């Protein structure tokens, strides 16, 4: 079985992992890892793992992680899933195009808001 993680989810996990490295707190990272998977994927993982709980599965991966390198975390996650017969793919063409379009739209909206909020300096400020 294959599980595809969206680019946005991967990016969020990376950010949370960096925060966990700096702060030493992995609660947010655990939640972001769990949020990266679709409900159907979580159900399939729970069917395949001994504990039957995805939360414990992610907690075990985080316990194994040294907390020093983000890539190590991804390797541990891949290995743990591979042990139960699941291959992780980090891009899904079905979603990538939609995400890129969403990101472009968000960037355009942010730029438009910045333009709307722009106030030119008064003459005495120049």
C-alpha positions as protocol buffer text, in pm:
chain_id: "A"
residue {
  index: 1
  type: UNK
  ca { x: 0 y: 0 z: 0 }
}
residue {
  index: 2
  type: UNK
  ca { x: 113 y: 356 z: -70 }
}
residue {
  index: 3
  type: UNK
  ca { x: 35 y: 671 z: 124 }
}
residue {
  index: 4
  type: UNK
  ca { x: 85 y: 1009 z: -38 }
}
residue {
  index: 5
  type: UNK
  ca { x: 166 y: 1308 z: 180 }
}
residue {
  index: 6
  type: UNK
  ca { x: 89 y: 1653 z: 47 }
}
residue {
  index: 7
  type: UNK
  ca { x: 366 y: 1909 z: 8 }
}
residue {
  index: 8
  type: UNK
  ca { x: 193 y: 2145 z: 248 }
}
residue {
  index: 9
  type: UNK
  ca { x: 180 y: 1874 z: 517 }
}
residue {
  index: 10
  type: UNK
  ca { x: 545 y: 1790 z: 467 }
}
residue {
  index: 11
  type: UNK
  ca { x: 637 y: 2156 z: 496 }
}
residue {
  index: 12
  type: UNK
  ca { x: 437 y: 2184 z: 820 }
}
residue {
  index: 13
  type: UNK
  ca { x: 605 y: 1875 z: 965 }
}
residue {
  index: 14
  type: UNK
  ca { x: 946 y: 2021 z: 878 }
}
residue {
  index: 15
  type: UNK
  ca { x: 862 y: 2351 z: 1048 }
}
residue {
  index: 16
  type: UNK
  ca { x: 729 y: 2174 z: 1356 }
}
residue {
  index: 17
  type: UNK
  ca { x: 1033 y: 1948 z: 1367 }
}
residue {
  index: 18
  type: UNK
  ca { x: 1263 y: 2252 z: 1362 }
}
residue {
  index: 19
  type: UNK
  ca { x: 1058 y: 2405 z: 1644 }
}
residue {
  index: 20
  type: UNK
  ca { x: 1076 y: 2078 z: 1839 }
}
residue {
  index: 21
  type: UNK
  ca { x: 1454 y: 2072 z: 1797 }
}
residue {
  index: 22
  type: UNK
  ca { x: 1483 y: 2429 z: 1925 }
}
residue {
  index: 23
  type: UNK
  ca { x: 1226 y: 2405 z: 2206 }
}
residue {
  index: 24
  type: UNK
  ca { x: 1245 y: 2038 z: 2298 }
}
residue {
  index: 25
  type: UNK
  ca { x: 866 y: 2000 z: 2286 }
}
residue {
  index: 26
  type: UNK
  ca { x: 721 y: 1749 z: 2042 }
}
residue {
  index: 27
  type: UNK
  ca { x: 347 y: 1787 z: 2113 }
}
residue {
  index: 28
  type: UNK
  ca { x: 284 y: 2019 z: 1818 }
}
residue {
  index: 29
  type: UNK
  ca { x: 502 y: 1802 z: 1598 }
}
residue {
  index: 30
  type: UNK
  ca { x: 300 y: 1494 z: 1693 }
}
residue {
  index: 31
  type: UNK
  ca { x: -24 y: 1672 z: 1602 }
}
residue {
  index: 32
  type: UNK
  ca { x: 117 y: 1795 z: 1271 }
}
residue {
  index: 33
  type: UNK
  ca { x: 235 y: 1446 z: 1178 }
}
residue {
  index: 34
  type: UNK
  ca { x: -107 y: 1307 z: 1261 }
}
residue {
  index: 35
  type: UNK
  ca { x: -278 y: 1583 z: 1060 }
}
residue {
  index: 36
  type: UNK
  ca { x: -61 y: 1501 z: 757 }
}
residue {
  index: 37
  type: UNK
  ca { x: -244 y: 1173 z: 706 }
}
residue {
  index: 38
  type: UNK
  ca { x: -594 y: 1133 z: 568 }
}
residue {
  index: 39
  type: UNK
  ca { x: -852 y: 956 z: 784 }
}
residue {
  index: 40
  type: UNK
  ca { x: -858 y: 656 z: 549 }
}
residue {
  index: 41
  type: UNK
  ca { x: -480 y: 627 z: 574 }
}
residue {
  index: 42
  type: UNK
  ca { x: -492 y: 644 z: 954 }
}
residue {
  index: 43
  type: UNK
  ca { x: -754 y: 369 z: 964 }
}
residue {
  index: 44
  type: UNK
  ca { x: -538 y: 147 z: 742 }
}
residue {
  index: 45
  type: UNK
  ca { x: -229 y: 212 z: 955 }
}
residue {
  index: 46
  type: UNK
  ca { x: -424 y: 132 z: 1272 }
}
residue {
  index: 47
  type: UNK
  ca { x: -537 y: -200 z: 1119 }
}
residue {
  index: 48
  type: UNK
  ca { x: -174 y: -292 z: 1050 }
}
residue {
  index: 49
  type: UNK
  ca { x: 2 y: -187 z: 1372 }
}
residue {
  index: 50
  type: UNK
  ca { x: 15 y: -388 z: 1694 }
}
residue {
  index: 51
  type: UNK
  ca { x: -115 y: -115 z: 1926 }
}
residue {
  index: 52
  type: UNK
  ca { x: -400 y: -27 z: 1694 }
}
residue {
  index: 53
  type: UNK
  ca { x: -366 y: 342 z: 1778 }
}
residue {
  index: 54
  type: UNK
  ca { x: -210 y: 591 z: 1541 }
}
residue {
  index: 55
  type: UNK
  ca { x: -133 y: 831 z: 1828 }
}
residue {
  index: 56
  type: UNK
  ca { x: 85 y: 566 z: 1996 }
}
residue {
  index: 57
  type: UNK
  ca { x: 246 y: 482 z: 1663 }
}
residue {
  index: 58
  type: UNK
  ca { x: 350 y: 844 z: 1608 }
}
residue {
  index: 59
  type: UNK
  ca { x: 460 y: 874 z: 1972 }
}
residue {
  index: 60
  type: UNK
  ca { x: 684 y: 568 z: 1931 }
}
residue {
  index: 61
  type: UNK
  ca { x: 844 y: 721 z: 1621 }
}
residue {
  index: 62
  type: UNK
  ca { x: 906 y: 1045 z: 1810 }
}
residue {
  index: 63
  type: UNK
  ca { x: 1054 y: 851 z: 2103 }
}
residue {
  index: 64
  type: UNK
  ca { x: 1304 y: 688 z: 1866 }
}
residue {
  index: 65
  type: UNK
  ca { x: 1395 y: 1023 z: 1709 }
}
residue {
  index: 66
  type: UNK
  ca { x: 1708 y: 1183 z: 1850 }
}
residue {
  index: 67
  type: UNK
  ca { x: 1551 y: 1527 z: 1813 }
}
residue {
  index: 68
  type: UNK
  ca { x: 1849 y: 1658 z: 1624 }
}
residue {
  index: 69
  type: UNK
  ca { x: 1781 y: 1618 z: 1252 }
}
residue {
  index: 70
  type: UNK
  ca { x: 1460 y: 1658 z: 1055 }
}
residue {
  index: 71
  type: UNK
  ca { x: 1565 y: 1406 z: 789 }
}
residue {
  index: 72
  type: UNK
  ca { x: 1617 y: 1143 z: 1059 }
}
residue {
  index: 73
  type: UNK
  ca { x: 1254 y: 1191 z: 1165 }
}
residue {
  index: 74
  type: UNK
  ca { x: 1131 y: 1130 z: 811 }
}
residue {
  index: 75
  type: UNK
  ca { x: 1353 y: 822 z: 782 }
}
residue {
  index: 76
  type: UNK
  ca { x: 1215 y: 680 z: 1108 }
}
residue {
  index: 77
  type: UNK
  ca { x: 858 y: 749 z: 997 }
}
residue {
  index: 78
  type: UNK
  ca { x: 921 y: 583 z: 660 }
}
residue {
  index: 79
  type: UNK
  ca { x: 1083 y: 282 z: 827 }
}
residue {
  index: 80
  type: UNK
  ca { x: 804 y: 238 z: 1083 }
}
residue {
  index: 81
  type: UNK
  ca { x: 543 y: 249 z: 807 }
}
residue {
  index: 82
  type: UNK
  ca { x: 748 y: 21 z: 585 }
}
residue {
  index: 83
  type: UNK
  ca { x: 759 y: -233 z: 869 }
}
residue {
  index: 84
  type: UNK
  ca { x: 380 y: -260 z: 844 }
}
residue {
  index: 85
  type: UNK
  ca { x: 375 y: -274 z: 464 }
}
residue {
  index: 86
  type: UNK
  ca { x: 311 y: 92 z: 383 }
}
residue {
  index: 87
  type: UNK
  ca { x: 524 y: 297 z: 147 }
}
residue {
  index: 88
  type: UNK
  ca { x: 527 y: 674 z: 191 }
}
residue {
  index: 89
  type: UNK
  ca { x: 532 y: 896 z: -118 }
}
residue {
  index: 90
  type: UNK
  ca { x: 606 y: 1262 z: -73 }
}
residue {
  index: 91
  type: UNK
  ca { x: 427 y: 1404 z: -369 }
}
residue {
  index: 92
  type: UNK
  ca { x: 99 y: 1319 z: -527 }
}
residue {
  index: 93
  type: UNK
  ca { x: 50 y: 1465 z: -874 }
}
residue {
  index: 94
  type: UNK
  ca { x: -325 y: 1472 z: -811 }
}
residue {
  index: 95
  type: UNK
  ca { x: -277 y: 1718 z: -526 }
}
residue {
  index: 96
  type: UNK
  ca { x: 39 y: 1902 z: -629 }
}
residue {
  index: 97
  type: UNK
  ca { x: -126 y: 2100 z: -907 }
}
residue {
  index: 98
  type: UNK
  ca { x: -415 y: 2199 z: -680 }
}
residue {
  index: 99
  type: UNK
  ca { x: -178 y: 2301 z: -401 }
}
residue {
  index: 100
  type: UNK
  ca { x: 37 y: 2508 z: -634 }
}
residue {
  index: 101
  type: UNK
  ca { x: -274 y: 2686 z: -761 }
}
residue {
  index: 102
  type: UNK
  ca { x: -395 y: 2742 z: -402 }
}
residue {
  index: 103
  type: UNK
  ca { x: -55 y: 2879 z: -300 }
}
residue {
  index: 104
  type: UNK
  ca { x: -45 y: 3111 z: -602 }
}
residue {
  index: 105
  type: UNK
  ca { x: -395 y: 3235 z: -520 }
}
residue {
  index: 106
  type: UNK
  ca { x: -297 y: 3294 z: -157 }
}
residue {
  index: 107
  type: UNK
  ca { x: 15 y: 3482 z: -267 }
}
residue {
  index: 108
  type: UNK
  ca { x: -190 y: 3696 z: -502 }
}
residue {
  index: 109
  type: UNK
  ca { x: -445 y: 3770 z: -228 }
}
residue {
  index: 110
  type: UNK
  ca { x: -169 y: 3866 z: 16 }
}
residue {
  index: 111
  type: UNK
  ca { x: -11 y: 4095 z: -243 }
}
residue {
  index: 112
  type: UNK
  ca { x: -348 y: 4257 z: -313 }
}
residue {
  index: 113
  type: UNK
  ca { x: -405 y: 4314 z: 59 }
}
residue {
  index: 114
  type: UNK
  ca { x: -60 y: 4472 z: 93 }
}
residue {
  index: 115
  type: UNK
  ca { x: -138 y: 4706 z: -195 }
}
residue {
  index: 116
  type: UNK
  ca { x: -474 y: 4800 z: -41 }
}
residue {
  index: 117
  type: UNK
  ca { x: -313 y: 4865 z: 298 }
}
residue {
  index: 118
  type: UNK
  ca { x: -27 y: 5069 z: 155 }
}
residue {
  index: 119
  type: UNK
  ca { x: -18 y: 5427 z: 266 }
}
residue {
  index: 120
  type: UNK
  ca { x: 233 y: 5653 z: 92 }
}
residue {
  index: 121
  type: UNK
  ca { x: 458 y: 5853 z: 324 }
}
residue {
  index: 122
  type: UNK
  ca { x: 355 y: 6208 z: 392 }
}
residue {
  index: 123
  type: UNK
  ca { x: 569 y: 6482 z: 245 }
}
residue {
  index: 124
  type: UNK
  ca { x: 718 y: 6575 z: 581 }
}
residue {
  index: 125
  type: UNK
  ca { x: 836 y: 6215 z: 630 }
}
residue {
  index: 126
  type: UNK
  ca { x: 1038 y: 6227 z: 307 }
}
